[in-house]
Amino acid sequence: MEVSTKFFTYGEDEPSRLLLHDGSDFGPITLAYETFGQLNEAKDNAILVFHALSGSQHVAGFNPEVPGVGERWNTECQTGWWNDFVGSGKTIDTDRFFIICINYLGGCYGTTGPSSINPVSGKEYGGDFPQISIGDIVDSQLPLFDDLGINVFHAMIGSSLGGMMALNFAARYPERVKRVIPVATGLESTTLTRVHNLEQILSIENDPNFCNGHYYEGPAPLRGLALARMISHKTFVSLKAMEARMADKCEQEQDEFSWYKIRTPLESYILHQGRKFLRRFDANTYLYLVAAWTNFNLARDMGCDDYKDVFANCGHQEFLLFSIDSDCCFYPEEQEFLRDQLIAAGLNLEYISVSSDKGHDSFLLEPELYSEPIKRLLEK
């Protein structure tokens, strides 16, 4: 199934600009998105999918290129990141549902972000791009849904950072969604998450090529971005999965150190993970999205004292929550906190703890562990 990215632009005049969490407004904004299946006449069969931190709008099928993205859209990006989940007869069945996924505001796969041209200066926004929140990203997508005539989503699903988007949307716009499926995610960033994320932010900021985000006319902060990815990668895969993957990597990465020398397959593997990420992602986008994740706290963001107030208007929604027992990015304890808050709010909830040796990345790799509960909820 070959698919192509579509584009939607708004905010070219002041009344239609996006109001950000800090009270400022921003525009124009172009959203890069893909759709799968057909929107029915009643427009009530739509499912919204939120992607993870370094994901894209390309959920399923094959997309050879995205206009304006260039070499960043490489072979790693061309096959949909949830290809085993979304398609004809699959878990999210394109014969029955209309699926939409949007590259996030601040992204680097066609949506307006730091690498986009600022119409005022004629150069890339770089460090002048506004700092954004999870709520800003959710709000930036609403004009597209209105343009498509989608008032209520049959369901929305998000994994990892995308799960935070789904929870934010469900709580702030409860009348616009019936079923919510958060996978391996949380209600707020934990102490450990904030520490990990600060390490990644500093690795990019401290790269001498970063130049406060204005690096597009010179060398990019590649070492900083590679280090950030190396820091995060160990939270995405389990140690067992890492050992299996490094055993498959026979090639020795070349040293880039002045004193230390790469000595083991593990060191070569983790350095390779950082380096290959450079070919498909932008350092500023990584920085902006990690910062939004770091500052996420749904209760605080909504001005609520507790999560009963956050979900006070969500009684009609059905939740299907997945936790992964080997997750080192969103630990099971974090999932249990999310579960307990949803139960305390009196919501209709099914909670499933997935047993996997794949770690956080299980939701990308093992559709068989998630498929049946998702299909049951979608077909209700």
C-alpha positions as YAML, in Angstrom:
chain: A
units: angstrom
residues:
- id: 1
  name: MET
  ca: [0.00, 0.00, 0.00]
- id: 2
  name: GLU
  ca: [1.70, 3.19, -1.17]
- id: 3
  name: VAL
  ca: [0.57, 6.33, 0.61]
- id: 4
  name: SER
  ca: [1.50, 10.00, 0.50]
- id: 5
  name: THR
  ca: [1.66, 12.79, 3.04]
- id: 6
  name: LYS
  ca: [-0.95, 15.55, 2.86]
- id: 7
  name: PHE
  ca: [-0.57, 19.11, 4.11]
- id: 8
  name: PHE
  ca: [-2.95, 21.53, 5.83]
- id: 9
  name: THR
  ca: [-2.03, 25.17, 6.51]
- id: 10
  name: TYR
  ca: [-3.76, 27.70, 8.76]
- id: 11
  name: GLY
  ca: [-2.91, 30.73, 10.90]
- id: 12
  name: GLU
  ca: [-1.90, 33.00, 8.07]
- id: 13
  name: ASP
  ca: [-3.96, 35.83, 9.55]
- id: 14
  name: GLU
  ca: [-4.07, 36.89, 13.19]
- id: 15
  name: PRO
  ca: [-7.52, 35.53, 14.20]
- id: 16
  name: SER
  ca: [-6.60, 32.00, 13.07]
- id: 17
  name: ARG
  ca: [-3.18, 31.82, 14.71]
- id: 18
  name: LEU
  ca: [-2.55, 29.21, 17.42]
- id: 19
  name: LEU
  ca: [-2.76, 30.46, 21.00]
- id: 20
  name: LEU
  ca: [0.11, 28.85, 22.94]
- id: 21
  name: HIS
  ca: [0.22, 27.92, 26.63]
- id: 22
  name: ASP
  ca: [2.33, 30.98, 27.49]
- id: 23
  name: GLY
  ca: [-0.30, 33.37, 26.10]
- id: 24
  name: SER
  ca: [1.53, 34.16, 22.85]
- id: 25
  name: ASP
  ca: [0.20, 33.26, 19.43]
- id: 26
  name: PHE
  ca: [1.94, 31.56, 16.53]
- id: 27
  name: GLY
  ca: [1.40, 31.05, 12.84]
- id: 28
  name: PRO
  ca: [1.22, 30.21, 10.06]
- id: 29
  name: ILE
  ca: [1.28, 26.47, 10.77]
- id: 30
  name: THR
  ca: [1.45, 23.64, 8.26]
- id: 31
  name: LEU
  ca: [0.51, 20.16, 9.47]
- id: 32
  name: ALA
  ca: [1.86, 17.10, 7.65]
- id: 33
  name: TYR
  ca: [-0.55, 14.19, 8.01]
- id: 34
  name: GLU
  ca: [-1.57, 10.88, 6.50]
- id: 35
  name: THR
  ca: [-4.93, 9.17, 6.38]
- id: 36
  name: PHE
  ca: [-5.88, 5.54, 5.87]
- id: 37
  name: GLY
  ca: [-9.29, 4.15, 5.00]
- id: 38
  name: GLN
  ca: [-12.39, 6.18, 4.20]
- id: 39
  name: LEU
  ca: [-14.29, 8.65, 6.38]
- id: 40
  name: ASN
  ca: [-17.92, 7.56, 6.32]
- id: 41
  name: GLU
  ca: [-20.86, 9.84, 5.59]
- id: 42
  name: ALA
  ca: [-21.67, 10.31, 9.28]
- id: 43
  name: LYS
  ca: [-17.99, 11.05, 9.97]
- id: 44
  name: ASP
  ca: [-18.10, 8.91, 13.09]
- id: 45
  name: ASN
  ca: [-15.58, 6.19, 12.17]
- id: 46
  name: ALA
  ca: [-12.40, 8.25, 12.67]
- id: 47
  name: ILE
  ca: [-9.49, 7.05, 14.81]
- id: 48
  name: LEU
  ca: [-6.72, 9.44, 15.77]
- id: 49
  name: VAL
  ca: [-3.23, 7.99, 16.27]
- id: 50
  name: PHE
  ca: [-0.54, 9.97, 18.10]
- id: 51
  name: HIS
  ca: [3.03, 8.96, 17.32]
- id: 52
  name: ALA
  ca: [5.97, 8.55, 19.72]
- id: 53
  name: LEU
  ca: [8.88, 10.96, 20.25]
- id: 54
  name: SER
  ca: [10.85, 10.28, 17.08]
- id: 55
  name: GLY
  ca: [7.94, 8.93, 15.03]
- id: 56
  name: SER
  ca: [6.09, 10.55, 12.17]
- id: 57
  name: GLN
  ca: [2.72, 10.81, 10.46]
- id: 58
  name: HIS
  ca: [3.58, 7.68, 8.46]
- id: 59
  name: VAL
  ca: [1.75, 4.94, 10.38]
- id: 60
  name: ALA
  ca: [1.32, 2.30, 7.69]
- id: 61
  name: GLY
  ca: [2.13, 1.38, 4.10]
- id: 62
  name: PHE
  ca: [5.04, 2.65, 2.04]
- id: 63
  name: ASN
  ca: [5.80, 6.33, 1.49]
- id: 64
  name: PRO
  ca: [8.90, 6.90, -0.69]
- id: 65
  name: GLU
  ca: [9.27, 10.63, 0.02]
- id: 66
  name: VAL
  ca: [7.76, 13.61, 1.79]
- id: 67
  name: PRO
  ca: [8.06, 16.94, -0.08]
- id: 68
  name: GLY
  ca: [10.42, 19.34, 1.63]
- id: 69
  name: VAL
  ca: [11.90, 16.78, 4.03]
- id: 70
  name: GLY
  ca: [14.76, 15.70, 1.79]
- id: 71
  name: GLU
  ca: [17.31, 13.07, 2.82]
- id: 72
  name: ARG
  ca: [15.96, 12.93, 6.35]
- id: 73
  name: TRP
  ca: [13.11, 10.80, 4.96]
- id: 74
  name: ASN
  ca: [15.34, 7.77, 4.51]
- id: 75
  name: THR
  ca: [14.69, 4.03, 4.33]
- id: 76
  name: GLU
  ca: [14.02, 3.88, 8.09]
- id: 77
  name: CYS
  ca: [11.07, 6.21, 7.61]
- id: 78
  name: GLN
  ca: [9.56, 4.88, 4.39]
- id: 79
  name: THR
  ca: [7.73, 1.88, 5.84]
- id: 80
  name: GLY
  ca: [5.00, 2.78, 8.33]
- id: 81
  name: TRP
  ca: [6.13, 2.53, 11.95]
- id: 82
  name: TRP
  ca: [2.88, 0.67, 12.88]
- id: 83
  name: ASN
  ca: [2.54, -1.29, 9.69]
- id: 84
  name: ASP
  ca: [1.68, -4.51, 11.55]
- id: 85
  name: PHE
  ca: [-1.19, -2.79, 13.40]
- id: 86
  name: VAL
  ca: [-2.88, -0.65, 10.75]
- id: 87
  name: GLY
  ca: [-4.27, -1.92, 7.45]
- id: 88
  name: SER
  ca: [-6.93, -4.02, 5.77]
- id: 89
  name: GLY
  ca: [-8.12, -6.67, 8.25]
- id: 90
  name: LYS
  ca: [-5.49, -5.71, 10.83]
- id: 91
  name: THR
  ca: [-5.91, -4.58, 14.44]
- id: 92
  name: ILE
  ca: [-6.96, -1.11, 13.32]
- id: 93
  name: ASP
  ca: [-8.89, -2.09, 10.23]
- id: 94
  name: THR
  ca: [-8.73, 0.39, 7.36]
- id: 95
  name: ASP
  ca: [-11.73, -1.37, 5.75]
- id: 96
  name: ARG
  ca: [-13.89, -0.13, 8.65]
- id: 97
  name: PHE
  ca: [-12.15, 2.91, 10.10]
- id: 98
  name: PHE
  ca: [-10.64, 6.19, 8.93]
- id: 99
  name: ILE
  ca: [-7.25, 6.60, 10.59]
- id: 100
  name: ILE
  ca: [-5.38, 9.88, 10.79]
- id: 101
  name: CYS
  ca: [-1.92, 10.64, 12.17]
- id: 102
  name: ILE
  ca: [-0.22, 14.04, 12.22]
- id: 103
  name: ASN
  ca: [3.44, 14.96, 12.56]
- id: 104
  name: TYR
  ca: [3.70, 17.09, 15.70]
- id: 105
  name: LEU
  ca: [4.08, 20.85, 15.82]
- id: 106
  name: GLY
  ca: [7.84, 21.34, 16.19]
- id: 107
  name: GLY
  ca: [8.45, 18.25, 14.05]
- id: 108
  name: CYS
  ca: [10.85, 17.69, 11.18]
- id: 109
  name: TYR
  ca: [8.75, 15.57, 8.82]
- id: 110
  name: GLY
  ca: [6.72, 18.28, 7.11]
- id: 111
  name: THR
  ca: [4.91, 20.00, 9.99]
- id: 112
  name: THR
  ca: [6.05, 23.49, 10.95]
- id: 113
  name: GLY
  ca: [9.03, 23.25, 13.27]
- id: 114
  name: PRO
  ca: [12.42, 24.81, 14.01]
- id: 115
  name: SER
  ca: [13.81, 23.71, 10.63]
- id: 116
  name: SER
  ca: [10.90, 25.40, 8.77]
- id: 117
  name: ILE
  ca: [11.32, 28.79, 7.13]
- id: 118
  name: ASN
  ca: [10.22, 31.76, 9.24]
- id: 119
  name: PRO
  ca: [8.21, 33.96, 6.83]
- id: 120
  name: VAL
  ca: [9.41, 37.07, 8.65]
- id: 121
  name: SER
  ca: [13.15, 36.42, 8.39]
- id: 122
  name: GLY
  ca: [13.21, 34.15, 5.34]
- id: 123
  name: LYS
  ca: [15.48, 31.77, 7.27]
- id: 124
  name: GLU
  ca: [14.85, 28.73, 9.43]
- id: 125
  name: TYR
  ca: [13.24, 29.47, 12.80]
- id: 126
  name: GLY
  ca: [15.99, 27.64, 14.66]
- id: 127
  name: GLY
  ca: [16.14, 28.80, 18.26]
- id: 128
  name: ASP
  ca: [13.47, 31.45, 17.59]
- id: 129
  name: PHE
  ca: [10.79, 28.75, 17.36]
- id: 130
  name: PRO
  ca: [8.44, 29.08, 20.38]
- id: 131
  name: GLN
  ca: [8.77, 26.65, 23.27]
- id: 132
  name: ILE
  ca: [5.77, 24.35, 23.09]
- id: 133
  name: SER
  ca: [3.84, 22.12, 25.47]
- id: 134
  name: ILE
  ca: [2.00, 18.83, 25.02]
- id: 135
  name: GLY
  ca: [-1.23, 20.85, 25.10]
- id: 136
  name: ASP
  ca: [0.03, 23.16, 22.34]
- id: 137
  name: ILE
  ca: [0.71, 20.17, 20.11]
- id: 138
  name: VAL
  ca: [-2.80, 18.82, 20.73]
- id: 139
  name: ASP
  ca: [-4.37, 22.23, 20.11]
- id: 140
  name: SER
  ca: [-2.42, 22.71, 16.89]
- id: 141
  name: GLN
  ca: [-4.25, 19.73, 15.36]
- id: 142
  name: LEU
  ca: [-7.83, 20.88, 16.08]
- id: 143
  name: PRO
  ca: [-8.21, 23.12, 13.01]
- id: 144
  name: LEU
  ca: [-7.50, 20.13, 10.74]
- id: 145
  name: PHE
  ca: [-10.16, 18.02, 12.45]
- id: 146
  name: ASP
  ca: [-12.64, 20.86, 12.06]
- id: 147
  name: ASP
  ca: [-11.74, 21.19, 8.39]
- id: 148
  name: LEU
  ca: [-12.33, 17.46, 7.88]
- id: 149
  name: GLY
  ca: [-15.67, 17.71, 9.71]
- id: 150
  name: ILE
  ca: [-14.66, 15.28, 12.48]
- id: 151
  name: ASN
  ca: [-16.48, 16.40, 15.61]
- id: 152
  name: VAL
  ca: [-16.12, 13.19, 17.61]
- id: 153
  name: PHE
  ca: [-13.46, 10.49, 17.30]
- id: 154
  name: HIS
  ca: [-14.55, 6.87, 17.52]
- id: 155
  name: ALA
  ca: [-11.25, 6.32, 19.34]
- id: 156
  name: MET
  ca: [-7.76, 7.70, 19.82]
- id: 157
  name: ILE
  ca: [-4.62, 5.79, 20.59]
- id: 158
  name: GLY
  ca: [-1.16, 6.93, 21.57]
- id: 159
  name: SER
  ca: [2.00, 5.20, 22.74]
- id: 160
  name: SER
  ca: [4.82, 6.67, 24.82]
- id: 161
  name: LEU
  ca: [4.85, 10.46, 24.21]
- id: 162
  name: GLY
  ca: [1.77, 9.91, 22.04]
- id: 163
  name: GLY
  ca: [-0.05, 8.47, 25.05]
- id: 164
  name: MET
  ca: [0.46, 11.79, 26.83]
- id: 165
  name: MET
  ca: [-1.14, 13.51, 23.83]
- id: 166
  name: ALA
  ca: [-4.11, 11.13, 23.99]
- id: 167
  name: LEU
  ca: [-4.63, 11.71, 27.73]
- id: 168
  name: ASN
  ca: [-4.34, 15.47, 27.28]
- id: 169
  name: PHE
  ca: [-6.87, 15.46, 24.42]
- id: 170
  name: ALA
  ca: [-9.31, 13.18, 26.27]
- id: 171
  name: ALA
  ca: [-9.26, 15.29, 29.43]
- id: 172
  name: ARG
  ca: [-9.38, 18.73, 27.78]
- id: 173
  name: TYR
  ca: [-11.80, 17.90, 24.95]
- id: 174
  name: PRO
  ca: [-13.84, 15.01, 26.43]
- id: 175
  name: GLU
  ca: [-16.80, 15.60, 24.15]
- id: 176
  name: ARG
  ca: [-14.65, 14.88, 21.10]
- id: 177
  name: VAL
  ca: [-13.64, 11.27, 21.84]
- id: 178
  name: LYS
  ca: [-15.40, 8.06, 22.92]
- id: 179
  name: ARG
  ca: [-12.58, 5.54, 23.42]
- id: 180
  name: VAL
  ca: [-9.05, 6.24, 24.64]
- id: 181
  name: ILE
  ca: [-6.13, 3.78, 24.36]
- id: 182
  name: PRO
  ca: [-2.94, 4.95, 26.11]
- id: 183
  name: VAL
  ca: [0.00, 2.57, 25.72]
- id: 184
  name: ALA
  ca: [3.18, 2.68, 27.85]
- id: 185
  name: THR
  ca: [2.74, 6.27, 28.95]
- id: 186
  name: GLY
  ca: [2.08, 8.47, 31.99]
- id: 187
  name: LEU
  ca: [0.11, 11.36, 33.45]
- id: 188
  name: GLU
  ca: [3.20, 13.39, 34.31]
- id: 189
  name: SER
  ca: [6.96, 13.25, 33.91]
- id: 190
  name: THR
  ca: [8.67, 11.48, 36.80]
- id: 191
  name: THR
  ca: [11.85, 12.48, 38.61]
- id: 192
  name: LEU
  ca: [13.85, 9.86, 36.69]
- id: 193
  name: THR
  ca: [12.38, 11.00, 33.37]
- id: 194
  name: ARG
  ca: [13.30, 14.60, 34.07]
- id: 195
  name: VAL
  ca: [16.86, 13.58, 34.92]
- id: 196
  name: HIS
  ca: [17.22, 11.48, 31.75]
- id: 197
  name: ASN
  ca: [15.71, 14.24, 29.64]
- id: 198
  name: LEU
  ca: [17.95, 16.92, 31.12]
- id: 199
  name: GLU
  ca: [20.98, 14.81, 30.20]
- id: 200
  name: GLN
  ca: [19.73, 14.69, 26.62]
- id: 201
  name: ILE
  ca: [18.94, 18.40, 26.50]
- id: 202
  name: LEU
  ca: [22.40, 19.29, 27.82]
- id: 203
  name: SER
  ca: [24.13, 16.96, 25.37]
- id: 204
  name: ILE
  ca: [22.62, 18.96, 22.48]
- id: 205
  name: GLU
  ca: [22.95, 22.38, 24.12]
- id: 206
  name: ASN
  ca: [26.63, 21.75, 24.94]
- id: 207
  name: ASP
  ca: [27.56, 20.76, 21.40]
- id: 208
  name: PRO
  ca: [29.68, 23.67, 20.09]
- id: 209
  name: ASN
  ca: [27.76, 23.54, 16.80]
- id: 210
  name: PHE
  ca: [24.38, 24.10, 18.47]
- id: 211
  name: CYS
  ca: [24.61, 27.93, 18.34]
- id: 212
  name: ASN
  ca: [21.38, 28.42, 20.31]
- id: 213
  name: GLY
  ca: [19.52, 26.45, 17.66]
- id: 214
  name: HIS
  ca: [20.73, 28.55, 14.72]
- id: 215
  name: TYR
  ca: [22.91, 25.94, 13.05]
- id: 216
  name: TYR
  ca: [21.17, 25.34, 9.72]
- id: 217
  name: GLU
  ca: [23.68, 27.36, 7.67]
- id: 218
  name: GLY
  ca: [26.66, 25.59, 9.25]
- id: 219
  name: PRO
  ca: [27.60, 22.27, 10.82]
- id: 220
  name: ALA
  ca: [24.80, 20.67, 12.83]
- id: 221
  name: PRO
  ca: [25.21, 19.54, 16.46]
- id: 222
  name: LEU
  ca: [25.52, 15.91, 15.41]
- id: 223
  name: ARG
  ca: [27.62, 14.71, 18.31]
- id: 224
  name: GLY
  ca: [25.17, 16.21, 20.78]
- id: 225
  name: LEU
  ca: [22.20, 14.60, 19.07]
- id: 226
  name: ALA
  ca: [23.95, 11.23, 18.84]
- id: 227
  name: LEU
  ca: [24.76, 11.36, 22.56]
- id: 228
  name: ALA
  ca: [21.15, 12.30, 23.37]
- id: 229
  name: ARG
  ca: [19.92, 9.30, 21.42]
- id: 230
  name: MET
  ca: [22.41, 7.01, 23.15]
- id: 231
  name: ILE
  ca: [21.18, 8.22, 26.53]
- id: 232
  name: SER
  ca: [17.55, 7.55, 25.61]
- id: 233
  name: HIS
  ca: [18.05, 4.29, 23.73]
- id: 234
  name: LYS
  ca: [18.79, 2.29, 26.85]
- id: 235
  name: THR
  ca: [15.31, 3.14, 28.17]
- id: 236
  name: PHE
  ca: [13.56, 2.01, 24.99]
- id: 237
  name: VAL
  ca: [14.87, -1.56, 24.83]
- id: 238
  name: SER
  ca: [15.35, -4.17, 27.53]
- id: 239
  name: LEU
  ca: [18.84, -5.40, 28.33]
- id: 240
  name: LYS
  ca: [17.93, -8.80, 26.88]
- id: 241
  name: ALA
  ca: [16.80, -7.21, 23.63]
- id: 242
  name: MET
  ca: [19.92, -5.04, 23.56]
- id: 243
  name: GLU
  ca: [22.14, -8.11, 23.94]
- id: 244
  name: ALA
  ca: [20.31, -9.85, 21.09]
- id: 245
  name: ARG
  ca: [20.60, -6.83, 18.82]
- id: 246
  name: MET
  ca: [24.28, -6.24, 19.51]
- id: 247
  name: ALA
  ca: [24.99, -9.90, 18.72]
- id: 248
  name: ASP
  ca: [23.50, -9.27, 15.26]
- id: 249
  name: LYS
  ca: [25.75, -6.26, 14.73]
- id: 250
  name: CYS
  ca: [29.00, -7.59, 13.38]
- id: 251
  name: GLU
  ca: [30.36, -4.30, 12.08]
- id: 252
  name: GLN
  ca: [32.73, -2.46, 14.42]
- id: 253
  name: GLU
  ca: [31.99, 1.25, 14.76]
- id: 254
  name: GLN
  ca: [35.03, 3.45, 14.14]
- id: 255
  name: ASP
  ca: [36.45, 5.20, 17.19]
- id: 256
  name: GLU
  ca: [35.79, 8.90, 17.58]
- id: 257
  name: PHE
  ca: [37.49, 9.28, 20.93]
- id: 258
  name: SER
  ca: [40.89, 10.83, 21.63]
- id: 259
  name: TRP
  ca: [41.77, 8.48, 24.48]
- id: 260
  name: TYR
  ca: [39.18, 5.73, 24.94]
- id: 261
  name: LYS
  ca: [38.91, 2.95, 22.37]
- id: 262
  name: ILE
  ca: [35.78, 0.97, 21.51]
- id: 263
  name: ARG
  ca: [36.42, -2.50, 22.91]
- id: 264
  name: THR
  ca: [33.14, -4.44, 23.04]
- id: 265
  name: PRO
  ca: [30.14, -5.21, 20.80]
- id: 266
  name: LEU
  ca: [27.92, -3.38, 23.32]
- id: 267
  name: GLU
  ca: [29.90, -0.15, 22.95]
- id: 268
  name: SER
  ca: [29.89, -0.48, 19.18]
- id: 269
  name: TYR
  ca: [26.14, -1.17, 19.16]
- id: 270
  name: ILE
  ca: [25.14, 1.82, 21.28]
- id: 271
  name: LEU
  ca: [27.41, 4.17, 19.31]
- id: 272
  name: HIS
  ca: [25.82, 2.86, 16.10]
- id: 273
  name: GLN
  ca: [22.34, 3.63, 17.48]
- id: 274
  name: GLY
  ca: [23.31, 7.22, 18.11]
- id: 275
  name: ARG
  ca: [24.96, 7.70, 14.74]
- id: 276
  name: LYS
  ca: [22.23, 6.20, 12.56]
- id: 277
  name: PHE
  ca: [19.63, 8.47, 14.23]
- id: 278
  name: LEU
  ca: [21.45, 11.51, 12.83]
- id: 279
  name: ARG
  ca: [20.44, 10.58, 9.30]
- id: 280
  name: ARG
  ca: [16.72, 10.91, 9.97]
- id: 281
  name: PHE
  ca: [16.13, 13.49, 12.71]
- id: 282
  name: ASP
  ca: [16.73, 17.14, 13.57]
- id: 283
  name: ALA
  ca: [18.44, 18.16, 16.82]
- id: 284
  name: ASN
  ca: [16.10, 21.11, 17.43]
- id: 285
  name: THR
  ca: [12.99, 18.97, 16.99]
- id: 286
  name: TYR
  ca: [14.41, 16.44, 19.45]
- id: 287
  name: LEU
  ca: [15.16, 19.22, 21.93]
- id: 288
  name: TYR
  ca: [11.70, 20.81, 21.69]
- id: 289
  name: LEU
  ca: [9.79, 17.54, 22.04]
- id: 290
  name: VAL
  ca: [11.93, 16.29, 24.93]
- id: 291
  name: ALA
  ca: [11.40, 19.63, 26.70]
- id: 292
  name: ALA
  ca: [7.62, 19.34, 26.23]
- id: 293
  name: TRP
  ca: [7.78, 15.82, 27.71]
- id: 294
  name: THR
  ca: [9.90, 17.01, 30.64]
- id: 295
  name: ASN
  ca: [7.38, 19.71, 31.56]
- id: 296
  name: PHE
  ca: [4.28, 17.53, 31.21]
- id: 297
  name: ASN
  ca: [2.01, 17.28, 34.25]
- id: 298
  name: LEU
  ca: [-1.62, 16.91, 33.21]
- id: 299
  name: ALA
  ca: [-3.17, 18.05, 36.49]
- id: 300
  name: ARG
  ca: [-0.94, 21.11, 36.77]
- id: 301
  name: ASP
  ca: [-1.36, 21.94, 33.08]
- id: 302
  name: MET
  ca: [-5.14, 21.95, 33.52]
- id: 303
  name: GLY
  ca: [-5.01, 23.94, 36.76]
- id: 304
  name: CYS
  ca: [-6.49, 21.07, 38.78]
- id: 305
  name: ASP
  ca: [-5.62, 19.92, 42.29]
- id: 306
  name: ASP
  ca: [-6.17, 16.22, 41.59]
- id: 307
  name: TYR
  ca: [-6.98, 13.83, 38.77]
- id: 308
  name: LYS
  ca: [-10.60, 13.44, 39.75]
- id: 309
  name: ASP
  ca: [-11.03, 17.02, 38.59]
- id: 310
  name: VAL
  ca: [-8.93, 16.39, 35.46]
- id: 311
  name: PHE
  ca: [-11.23, 13.57, 34.31]
- id: 312
  name: ALA
  ca: [-14.48, 14.95, 35.76]
- id: 313
  name: ASN
  ca: [-16.14, 15.15, 32.33]
- id: 314
  name: CYS
  ca: [-14.82, 11.87, 30.94]
- id: 315
  name: GLY
  ca: [-17.44, 9.52, 32.40]
- id: 316
  name: HIS
  ca: [-18.77, 8.57, 28.96]
- id: 317
  name: GLN
  ca: [-15.33, 7.50, 27.70]
- id: 318
  name: GLU
  ca: [-13.95, 3.97, 27.70]
- id: 319
  name: PHE
  ca: [-10.26, 3.53, 28.49]
- id: 320
  name: LEU
  ca: [-7.99, 0.65, 27.53]
- id: 321
  name: LEU
  ca: [-4.63, 1.07, 29.26]
- id: 322
  name: PHE
  ca: [-1.55, -1.00, 28.43]
- id: 323
  name: SER
  ca: [1.50, -1.34, 30.67]
- id: 324
  name: ILE
  ca: [4.67, -3.27, 29.74]
- id: 325
  name: ASP
  ca: [6.30, -5.20, 32.56]
- id: 326
  name: SER
  ca: [9.86, -4.73, 31.21]
- id: 327
  name: ASP
  ca: [9.45, -1.02, 30.39]
- id: 328
  name: CYS
  ca: [12.38, 1.14, 31.55]
- id: 329
  name: CYS
  ca: [11.03, 4.34, 29.98]
- id: 330
  name: PHE
  ca: [7.60, 4.38, 31.63]
- id: 331
  name: TYR
  ca: [8.10, 1.97, 34.50]
- id: 332
  name: PRO
  ca: [5.21, -0.30, 35.61]
- id: 333
  name: GLU
  ca: [4.85, 1.77, 38.81]
- id: 334
  name: GLU
  ca: [4.12, 4.80, 36.65]
- id: 335
  name: GLN
  ca: [1.51, 2.81, 34.76]
- id: 336
  name: GLU
  ca: [-0.08, 1.70, 38.01]
- id: 337
  name: PHE
  ca: [-0.31, 5.32, 39.15]
- id: 338
  name: LEU
  ca: [-2.11, 6.19, 35.90]
- id: 339
  name: ARG
  ca: [-4.42, 3.18, 36.35]
- id: 340
  name: ASP
  ca: [-5.22, 4.13, 39.95]
- id: 341
  name: GLN
  ca: [-6.02, 7.73, 39.04]
- id: 342
  name: LEU
  ca: [-8.40, 6.66, 36.27]
- id: 343
  name: ILE
  ca: [-10.13, 4.23, 38.64]
- id: 344
  name: ALA
  ca: [-10.38, 6.89, 41.35]
- id: 345
  name: ALA
  ca: [-12.02, 9.19, 38.80]
- id: 346
  name: GLY
  ca: [-14.69, 6.51, 38.27]
- id: 347
  name: LEU
  ca: [-13.85, 5.88, 34.62]
- id: 348
  name: ASN
  ca: [-14.65, 2.79, 32.58]
- id: 349
  name: LEU
  ca: [-11.23, 1.16, 32.41]
- id: 350
  name: GLU
  ca: [-9.64, -2.07, 31.25]
- id: 351
  name: TYR
  ca: [-6.03, -2.38, 32.39]
- id: 352
  name: ILE
  ca: [-3.64, -4.87, 30.77]
- id: 353
  name: SER
  ca: [-0.08, -5.54, 31.87]
- id: 354
  name: VAL
  ca: [1.80, -6.92, 28.87]
- id: 355
  name: SER
  ca: [4.50, -9.48, 29.62]
- id: 356
  name: SER
  ca: [7.37, -8.92, 27.20]
- id: 357
  name: ASP
  ca: [11.15, -9.12, 27.07]
- id: 358
  name: LYS
  ca: [11.28, -6.32, 24.49]
- id: 359
  name: GLY
  ca: [10.98, -3.39, 26.92]
- id: 360
  name: HIS
  ca: [9.32, -0.09, 25.96]
- id: 361
  name: ASP
  ca: [9.59, -0.88, 22.24]
- id: 362
  name: SER
  ca: [7.21, -3.83, 22.65]
- id: 363
  name: PHE
  ca: [4.32, -1.70, 21.38]
- id: 364
  name: LEU
  ca: [6.17, -1.34, 18.06]
- id: 365
  name: LEU
  ca: [7.34, -4.92, 17.74]
- id: 366
  name: GLU
  ca: [4.68, -7.27, 19.12]
- id: 367
  name: PRO
  ca: [1.21, -6.57, 17.71]
- id: 368
  name: GLU
  ca: [-0.02, -9.98, 18.88]
- id: 369
  name: LEU
  ca: [0.19, -8.81, 22.52]
- id: 370
  name: TYR
  ca: [-2.12, -5.84, 21.96]
- id: 371
  name: SER
  ca: [-4.34, -6.75, 19.03]
- id: 372
  name: GLU
  ca: [-7.34, -8.58, 20.52]
- id: 373
  name: PRO
  ca: [-8.18, -6.10, 23.35]
- id: 374
  name: ILE
  ca: [-7.87, -3.18, 20.94]
- id: 375
  name: LYS
  ca: [-10.09, -4.84, 18.35]
- id: 376
  name: ARG
  ca: [-12.72, -5.63, 21.01]
- id: 377
  name: LEU
  ca: [-12.86, -2.02, 22.15]
- id: 378
  name: LEU
  ca: [-12.96, -0.59, 18.63]
- id: 379
  name: GLU
  ca: [-15.75, -2.93, 17.56]
- id: 380
  name: LYS
  ca: [-18.04, -2.19, 20.50]
...
